Amino acid sequence: MAKKKKRRKVYRYYRRKRPKKVTWRTYLGSRLLEITIAFAAILLLLYVLSLYKRLSQPEAKEQKELVFARTQILDGYQREGAADKVAEKLKGMRVHNVVYQIVEIAELKDSAPRESLVLDRLGCLKKGAPSEVALGAADALGIDRGRVICKELENNYRAISLTIVIGDDWEKLLPAG
């Protein structure tokens, strides 16, 4: 009897592996990983640059808070549509940080002033002079600053801050054209 050679046991973990063939799929997978890493590095660089730019800039100036001027328009000219046209002009206008809200459009039946004027209803309570809101409205409408008058309302339950009285010179209050 011939002796059988003992075969040495080799565990599969210790076996020598054959090198795999490099195919286009393995090449593409490694390239895709490299491209993804490069893209992530570029995004990180952009983020760091934007963060540096934001931190290095001085703080932006604070925007002024909007002031809402509740406005009443009285038509002393007694002509159909004069107050509506002035109201439309005033609605579309914004002087500095003041937004004009038209509360009422009515006719002034008691008197007919020759020149238009602005009545400041709230600004005169503290300092005795017309407020900047009233002066700005007068400038925007083309009314002389001398025609801005302080006059308080007795029962100002609607919180009206300006009253614009339209006189015989109402056509100069409208935009040209």
PyMOL commands that set and color helices and strands:
alter all, ss='L'
color gray80, all
select helices_A, chain A and resi 24-56+82-91+124-127+132-141+145-147+170-173
alter helices_A, ss='H'
color red, helices_A
select strands_A, chain A and resi 67-75+94-95+98-107+117-120+148-150+162-166
alter strands_A, ss='S'
color yellow, strands_A
deselect
rebuild
show_as cartoon
